[in-house]
Amino acid sequence: MMKKLRGRNLAHFGCLLGITVGLTLGIIIAGVLASVFNVALNTVLFVWFGLTFGLGAVGWVMGDRLSSRFAPEGDVDQQEVAKGLQGPTE
């Protein structure tokens, strides 16, 4: 199974954080919109869904950029070059 995951990002911690923050903020803001400002239910649901989806997407992109990846199995030489164990080949 690990061979299939080579070259793919396995750690999307940003997505988890983004969705969690999006759900929490979305519920709070939706509750304020519904109770204080008397906004229609459809608008409240769109705000809640938009925050959840938007922050989840931002978190996914950030997690993709910040997390490490497993190198493809055939690139052992490039792994060693990246670690500084071997000089660049010409």
Secondary structure, DSSP 8 states (H G I E B T S, - for coil): -HHHHTTSB---HHHHHHHHHHHHHHHHHHHHHHHTS---HHHHHHHHHHHHHHHHHHHHHHHHHHS-B---TT-HHHHHHHHTSS----
